[in-house]
Amino acid sequence: MVGGSLAGLSAANWLCATGWEVDVLERACEPLVDRGAGIVLHPATSRFLTAQEGLALDAFSVAVDHLRYLGPDGSVVTERESRFRFAAYGALYRSLRRSLERRGGRYVHGARVTAVRTAGRTAHVALADGTGTSGQLLVGADGVHSTVRRLILPDVEPELGGYVAWRGVLDEDELPAHALRPLERAITYTILDHAHILTYPIQAADGRMRRNWVWYRNLTAPGELEELLRDRDGERHELSVAAGAVRQQLVAALAAEADRELPPPLATLVGRTATPFVQAMVDVTPPHLVVGRVCLLGDAGFVARPHAAAGTAKAAEEAWLLAQALSDPAVELEEALAGWERGALDLGSALVARSRRAGERAQREGSWNVGEPPPFGLRSTGDSEY
Ligand SMILES: Cc1cc2nc3c(=O)[nH]c(=O)nc-3n(C[C@H](O)[C@H](O)[C@H](O)COP(=O)(O)OP(=O)(O)OC[C@H]3O[C@@H](n4cnc5c(N)ncnc54)[C@H](O)[C@@H]3O)c2cc1C
């Protein structure tokens, strides 16, 4: 397994559970717990932890009971019942890692893969430190900038969507009561002029409640994306700048724009977030997911814009289906991979198209109606609800 984030851990766990021996090669030298972001949970995402590990959903996620839309003055314009659940990235990562350790999977930090190749029935990888390893199958789960994808499908490039998602997380006790109250027990949206923002609660490892938010903003000036993607040290990133690395002047400008453009509770939430981070919205649509004994899953394969909130769910579903496909010893590995690929291509291309459509409606057409259900879902809108 190349990549030890949510896709890699999901696949490693499902494969271990069906009897495979798995090594996870992760380039980061430390556990990935500090990625400050929330995930809208999906039954596919929680399936391993509930069905295989016997965890209660409350052990790694929180529920809300309302979907709410706020108007420009911060008043509630519409509200309806909802059954979405939300998890902190760290809660999923920690739970999946604990499970992998219990199952005897090996997780190697500081292992950056630089080359892959299939020879006969064996896949080989080379690492940046000059070592290498091999196995029956190599799974590329190394994210949107996937080295494995670039090596096996060099013509596939992310397509820019023309807007960015600003994201952040703030402890709820840093929000004054007047800002927190309109957001409580809800996922809350505000539809803006060719933009939108949403926020929902997540829980930190120590039990603190936090507020995750995502503000989708169109790029309007030439060179704007390049400016957003240049970090504090002047380094230009390809598609995203991590929390803590965004230039202070951009953080200050975002807070000022929040004051001008957002309803007061959301302006307070964004303005008080010390380390927001930014990601360019892209679609990635590879023509294949299997080449020889190498396959791609998670963001290393298809990348959908986040409006359907199903990237992690897609990774978990692909992982589950891969383990199922490989679990029958009577089926040759190539045949099993071909069957898995057909299903994963259908899943990925449909999700990318549905998410792109949702993004175009909100950011280009301005046709996302206040009050409508969010486009969350993996195979169809609405299948994320519990
Ligand atoms: C704004 C936004 C909101 C989102 N919200 C949701 C949501 O609500 N619900 C949902 O289901 N999904 C959501 N997603 C999608 C989700 O974040 C990802 O799709 C999902 O977590 C899959 O991640 P991954 O493991 O494939 O990739 P990543 O998390 O990027 O992990 C890739 C890993 O590979 C490692 N790596 C990279 N290159 C190498 C190499 N050469 N050698 C070794 N290791 C390497 C990296 O260090 C990293 O740990 C959202 C995404 C965005 C941008």
The ligand as a Gaussian input file, in Angstrom:
#p B3LYP/6-31G(d) Opt

LIG

0 1
 C      -12.856000      20.646000       1.078000
 C      -12.947000      19.149000       1.185000
 C      -13.942000      18.566000       1.960000
 C      -14.072000      17.176000       2.018000
 N      -15.076000      16.647000       2.743000
 C      -15.305000      15.309000       2.705000
 C      -16.395000      14.748000       3.410000
 O      -17.126000      15.464000       4.075000
 N      -16.615000      13.414000       3.333000
 C      -15.800000      12.593000       2.600000
 O      -16.073000      11.374000       2.532000
 N      -14.717000      13.091000       1.954000
 C      -14.462000      14.427000       1.977000
 N      -13.402000      14.957000       1.312000
 C      -12.513000      14.061000       0.550000
 C      -11.457000      13.418000       1.404000
 O      -10.710000      14.394000       2.096000
 C      -10.509000      12.546000       0.536000
 O      -11.133000      12.198000      -0.667000
 C      -10.224000      11.271000       1.243000
 O       -9.801000      11.495000       2.561000
 C       -9.237000      10.336000       0.500000
 O       -7.970000      10.606000       0.859000
 P       -6.718000       9.709000       0.389000
 O       -6.316000       8.829000       1.508000
 O       -7.013000       9.118000      -0.934000
 O       -5.637000      10.832000       0.110000
 P       -4.772000      11.701000       1.136000
 O       -5.500000      11.962000       2.394000
 O       -4.260000      12.857000       0.361000
 O       -3.580000      10.734000       1.510000
 C       -2.545000      10.385000       0.654000
 C       -1.394000       9.880000       1.511000
 O       -0.382000       9.370000       0.658000
 C        0.872000       9.828000       1.169000
 N        1.792000       9.859000       0.018000
 C        1.747000      10.686000      -1.047000
 N        2.732000      10.410000      -1.916000
 C        3.422000       9.381000      -1.389000
 C        4.563000       8.627000      -1.830000
 N        5.175000       8.911000      -2.981000
 N        5.010000       7.613000      -1.041000
 C        4.393000       7.313000       0.147000
 N        3.325000       8.011000       0.614000
 C        2.822000       9.013000      -0.158000
 C        0.577000      11.198000       1.743000
 O        1.554000      11.616000       2.676000
 C       -0.787000      10.970000       2.384000
 O       -0.699000      10.534000       3.712000
 C      -13.192000      16.344000       1.271000
 C      -12.163000      16.911000       0.522000
 C      -12.040000      18.294000       0.476000
 C      -10.944000      18.890000      -0.378000

